[in-house]
Amino acid sequence: MLKYIIETAPLGTRYVVAAKDPENGSVVQVFTLNKTAAHMLELFSQGLPTAEVAERIAREYKAPLDLVKRDVFAFWEDIVRKGLA
């Protein structure tokens, strides 16, 4: 589960992400992600577990589930390391 409210906005080929405090709406972190990573973050912000996020991404991008799982789990670990979850 994410600690913050996530808002994304396209900026060229990237997405600007603002992580906001759910209590007061103040921006805690701002960073950029590629389209796929921003989509994964939006799915995580809906409370979906990593396995479900991986299945959805694999289906949407028509990619092998085992490869997508590896990337999704690595992305989740990065989110945790950055203090977003």
Stockholm file with secondary structure:
# STOCKHOLM 1.0

chainA/1-85         MLKYIIETAPLGTRYVVAAKDPENGSVVQVFTLNKTAAHMLELFSQGLPTAEVAERIAREYKAPLDLVKRDVFAFWEDIVRKGLA
#=GR chainA/1-85 SS CCSSEEEEEEETTEEEEEEECTTTCCEEEEEEECHHHHHHHHHHHTTCCHHHHHHHHHHHHTCCHHHHHHHHHHHHHHHHHTTCC
#=GC SS_cons        CCSSEEEEEEETTEEEEEEECTTTCCEEEEEEECHHHHHHHHHHHTTCCHHHHHHHHHHHHTCCHHHHHHHHHHHHHHHHHTTCC
//
